[in-house]
Amino acid sequence: MNVQWLLILVVVGVVVAVIVYRKSLQAGDSREQTRRMSVQAQGQAQSPAEEISQREDRRLAGMSVEDRAWETDALQRNQANQARNDALDAPRV
């Protein structure tokens, strides 16, 4: 009979330990999620223009030097094409 009580006590102890461990994991996850949300809230824009600016800054930060050079060249080609089209569409006097 003593062995049965000892076995039941061990099983109950293991179950309690598992429950406490799971609760501590959930609390840690909750703290991490709260920390991430507060970091995101600090980086939030106050206006749509500021949000666009922050998005553009993140996009540029992720680009390589070659990507930036290609984008600069593409913008220059686009501006040249636009100027040429504007010149062709201008009324002739």
One Martini backbone bead per residue (centre of mass of N, CA, C, O) as a GRO file, in nm:
protein
   93
    1MET     BB    1   0.056   0.063  -0.020
    2ASN     BB    2   0.300   0.257  -0.006
    3VAL     BB    3   0.377   0.232  -0.308
    4GLN     BB    4   0.119   0.354  -0.424
    5TRP     BB    5   0.145   0.634  -0.288
    6LEU     BB    6   0.418   0.699  -0.406
    7LEU     BB    7   0.332   0.683  -0.703
    8ILE     BB    8   0.112   0.900  -0.688
    9LEU     BB    9   0.299   1.127  -0.588
   10VAL     BB   10   0.484   1.126  -0.835
   11VAL     BB   11   0.270   1.182  -1.051
   12VAL     BB   12   0.170   1.447  -0.933
   13GLY     BB   13   0.444   1.590  -0.941
   14VAL     BB   14   0.479   1.575  -1.249
   15VAL     BB   15   0.222   1.723  -1.329
   16VAL     BB   16   0.291   1.987  -1.181
   17ALA     BB   17   0.558   2.040  -1.328
   18VAL     BB   18   0.436   2.061  -1.612
   19ILE     BB   19   0.244   2.295  -1.555
   20VAL     BB   20   0.455   2.500  -1.462
   21TYR     BB   21   0.627   2.494  -1.717
   22ARG     BB   22   0.406   2.586  -1.918
   23LYS     BB   23   0.347   2.857  -1.780
   24SER     BB   24   0.634   2.973  -1.813
   25LEU     BB   25   0.632   2.968  -2.121
   26GLN     BB   26   0.386   3.151  -2.162
   27ALA     BB   27   0.503   3.396  -2.013
   28GLY     BB   28   0.748   3.432  -2.198
   29ASP     BB   29   0.586   3.473  -2.460
   30SER     BB   30   0.428   3.717  -2.360
   31ARG     BB   31   0.673   3.901  -2.308
   32GLU     BB   32   0.786   3.890  -2.596
   33GLN     BB   33   0.536   4.006  -2.738
   34THR     BB   34   0.530   4.273  -2.584
   35ARG     BB   35   0.811   4.367  -2.669
   36ARG     BB   36   0.760   4.366  -2.975
   37MET     BB   37   0.522   4.565  -2.971
   38SER     BB   38   0.680   4.804  -2.846
   39VAL     BB   39   0.888   4.827  -3.071
   40GLN     BB   40   0.683   4.879  -3.297
   41ALA     BB   41   0.550   5.131  -3.168
   42GLN     BB   42   0.809   5.308  -3.180
   43GLY     BB   43   0.814   5.278  -3.515
   44GLN     BB   44   0.575   5.439  -3.560
   45ALA     BB   45   0.392   5.637  -3.744
   46GLN     BB   46   0.221   5.958  -3.756
   47SER     BB   47   0.217   5.942  -4.074
   48PRO     BB   48   0.198   5.857  -4.398
   49ALA     BB   49   0.468   5.987  -4.483
   50GLU     BB   50   0.639   5.853  -4.260
   51GLU     BB   51   0.577   5.563  -4.340
   52ILE     BB   52   0.702   5.579  -4.622
   53SER     BB   53   0.983   5.661  -4.529
   54GLN     BB   54   1.039   5.409  -4.356
   55ARG     BB   55   1.001   5.202  -4.581
   56GLU     BB   56   1.226   5.315  -4.764
   57ASP     BB   57   1.456   5.279  -4.562
   58ARG     BB   58   1.427   4.968  -4.539
   59ARG     BB   59   1.468   4.909  -4.840
   60LEU     BB   60   1.751   5.041  -4.869
   61ALA     BB   61   1.894   4.873  -4.643
   62GLY     BB   62   1.844   4.592  -4.819
   63MET     BB   63   2.040   4.695  -5.029
   64SER     BB   64   2.264   4.682  -5.258
   65VAL     BB   65   2.485   4.847  -5.445
   66GLU     BB   66   2.382   4.735  -5.716
   67ASP     BB   67   2.084   4.802  -5.670
   68ARG     BB   68   2.118   5.108  -5.644
   69ALA     BB   69   2.248   5.154  -5.921
   70TRP     BB   70   2.017   5.040  -6.088
   71GLU     BB   71   1.798   5.234  -5.985
   72THR     BB   72   1.933   5.496  -6.073
   73ASP     BB   73   1.944   5.427  -6.375
   74ALA     BB   74   1.640   5.382  -6.412
   75LEU     BB   75   1.553   5.668  -6.332
   76GLN     BB   76   1.712   5.815  -6.553
   77ARG     BB   77   1.576   5.677  -6.793
   78ASN     BB   78   1.291   5.765  -6.723
   79GLN     BB   79   1.342   6.071  -6.734
   80ALA     BB   80   1.438   6.077  -7.028
   81ASN     BB   81   1.181   5.960  -7.152
   82GLN     BB   82   0.988   6.175  -7.041
   83ALA     BB   83   1.125   6.417  -7.179
   84ARG     BB   84   1.091   6.312  -7.467
   85ASN     BB   85   0.779   6.291  -7.458
   86ASP     BB   86   0.727   6.589  -7.392
   87ALA     BB   87   0.861   6.701  -7.650
   88LEU     BB   88   0.667   6.550  -7.852
   89ASP     BB   89   0.390   6.668  -7.713
   90ALA     BB   90   0.451   6.939  -7.784
   91PRO     BB   91   0.355   7.215  -7.915
   92ARG     BB   92   0.367   7.354  -8.230
   93VAL     BB   93   0.467   7.684  -8.369
   0.00000   0.00000   0.00000
